[in-house]
């Protein structure tokens, strides 16, 4: 998909929840 952004946070599970809240609001897909 054009413009799709993916961030892998499996190396930082402690911050994954916060990143998901912030990045999903910015249009990122958090894996």
DSSP file (Angstrom, degrees, kcal/mol; ACC not computed):
  #  RESIDUE AA STRUCTURE BP1 BP2  ACC     N-H-->O    O-->H-N    N-H-->O    O-->H-N    TCO  KAPPA ALPHA  PHI   PSI    X-CA   Y-CA   Z-CA
    1    1 A X    >         0   0    0      0, 0.0     3,-1.6     0, 0.0     2,-0.2   0.000 360.0 360.0 360.0 130.7    0.0    0.0    0.0
    2    2 A X  T 3   +     0   0    0      1,-0.2     3,-0.1     3,-0.0     0, 0.0  -0.438 360.0  14.5 -66.4 134.1    1.4    3.4   -0.9
    3    3 A X  T 3  S+     0   0    0      1,-0.3     2,-0.3    -2,-0.2    -1,-0.2   0.478  87.4 145.1  82.8   1.4    2.1    5.6    2.1
    4    4 A X    <   -     0   0    0     -3,-1.6     2,-0.5    24,-0.1    -1,-0.3  -0.581  31.8-161.5 -76.9 132.5    1.9    2.7    4.5
    5    5 A X        -     0   0    0     22,-0.5    24,-2.6    -2,-0.3     2,-0.4  -0.949   5.4-169.1-117.8 133.4    4.4    3.1    7.4
    6    6 A X  E     -a   29   0A   0     -2,-0.5     2,-0.5    22,-0.2    24,-0.2  -0.977   5.4-173.0-126.3 131.5    5.4    0.2    9.6
    7    7 A X  E     -a   30   0A   0     22,-1.7    24,-2.2    -2,-0.4     2,-0.6  -0.988  15.5-146.4-123.2 126.0    7.3    0.3   12.8
    8    8 A X        +     0   0    0     -2,-0.5     3,-0.2    23,-0.2    22,-0.1  -0.817  22.2 170.6 -93.5 120.8    8.5   -2.9   14.5
    9    9 A X    >   +     0   0    0     -2,-0.6     3,-2.1     1,-0.1     6,-0.2   0.207  42.7 111.5-113.6  13.6    8.5   -2.5   18.3
   10   10 A X  G >  S+     0   0    0      1,-0.3     3,-0.5     2,-0.1    -1,-0.1   0.743  76.3  58.3 -63.8 -21.2    9.1   -6.1   19.3
   11   11 A X  G 3  S+     0   0    0      1,-0.2    -1,-0.3    -3,-0.2     3,-0.1   0.611 113.6  39.1 -79.6 -11.5   12.5   -5.0   20.6
   12   12 A X  G X>  +     0   0    0     -3,-2.1     3,-1.6     1,-0.1     4,-0.7  -0.452  64.1 157.1-135.4  61.8   10.9   -2.5   23.0
   13   13 A X  H <> S+     0   0    0     -3,-0.5     4,-0.5     1,-0.3     3,-0.2   0.748  71.0  66.6 -62.4 -23.6    7.7   -4.2   24.3
   14   14 A X  H 34 S+     0   0    0      1,-0.2    -1,-0.3     2,-0.1     4,-0.2   0.760 112.0  31.8 -69.4 -24.5    7.7   -1.9   27.4
   15   15 A X  H <> S+     0   0    0     -3,-1.6     4,-2.8    -6,-0.2     5,-0.2   0.413  91.9  97.5-110.2  -0.1    7.0    1.2   25.2
   16   16 A X  H  X S+     0   0    0     -4,-0.7     4,-2.6    -3,-0.2     5,-0.2   0.873  82.4  52.4 -58.0 -40.3    4.9   -0.6   22.5
   17   17 A X  H  X S+     0   0    0     -4,-0.5     4,-1.8     2,-0.2    -1,-0.2   0.922 112.7  44.1 -63.9 -43.4    1.7    0.5   24.1
   18   18 A X  H  > S+     0   0    0      2,-0.2     4,-2.3     1,-0.2     5,-0.2   0.918 114.1  50.0 -67.0 -43.5    2.7    4.2   24.2
   19   19 A X  H  X S+     0   0    0     -4,-2.8     4,-3.4     1,-0.2     5,-0.4   0.889 108.2  53.8 -61.1 -39.3    4.1    4.0   20.7
   20   20 A X  H  X S+     0   0    0     -4,-2.6     4,-2.0    -5,-0.2     5,-0.3   0.910 109.0  48.5 -63.6 -41.0    0.9    2.4   19.4
   21   21 A X  H  X S+     0   0    0     -4,-1.8     4,-0.9    -5,-0.2    -2,-0.2   0.931 120.1  36.9 -62.5 -46.0   -1.2    5.2   20.9
   22   22 A X  H  X S+     0   0    0     -4,-2.3     4,-0.8     2,-0.2    -2,-0.2   0.952 121.5  42.0 -72.9 -50.9    1.0    8.0   19.4
   23   23 A X  H  <>S+     0   0    0     -4,-3.4     5,-2.9     1,-0.2     3,-0.5   0.848 109.1  56.7 -72.0 -35.0    1.8    6.4   16.1
   24   24 A X  H ><5S+     0   0    0     -4,-2.0     3,-0.8    -5,-0.4    -1,-0.2   0.861 105.4  53.9 -64.2 -32.2   -1.6    5.1   15.3
   25   25 A X  H 3<5S+     0   0    0     -4,-0.9    -1,-0.3    -5,-0.3    -2,-0.2   0.774 108.7  49.8 -68.2 -25.8   -2.9    8.6   15.7
   26   26 A X  T 3<5S-     0   0    0     -4,-0.8    -1,-0.2    -3,-0.5    -2,-0.2   0.411 127.0 -99.2 -93.0   0.5   -0.3    9.7   13.1
   27   27 A X  T < 5S+     0   0    0     -3,-0.8   -22,-0.5    -4,-0.4     2,-0.2   0.634  76.4 138.3  93.7  15.1   -1.2    7.0   10.7
   28   28 A X      < -     0   0    0     -5,-2.9     2,-0.6    -6,-0.1    -1,-0.3  -0.611  50.4-132.9 -88.8 153.4    1.4    4.4   11.4
   29   29 A X  E     -a    6   0A   0    -24,-2.6   -22,-1.7    -2,-0.2     2,-0.6  -0.940  21.4-151.2-103.6 120.2    0.8    0.7   11.6
   30   30 A X  E      a    7   0A   0     -2,-0.6   -22,-0.2   -24,-0.2   -24,-0.1  -0.805 360.0 360.0 -97.5 124.6    2.5   -0.7   14.8
   31   31 A X              0   0    0    -24,-2.2   -23,-0.2    -2,-0.6    -1,-0.1   0.385 360.0 360.0-106.3 360.0    3.6   -4.3   14.6
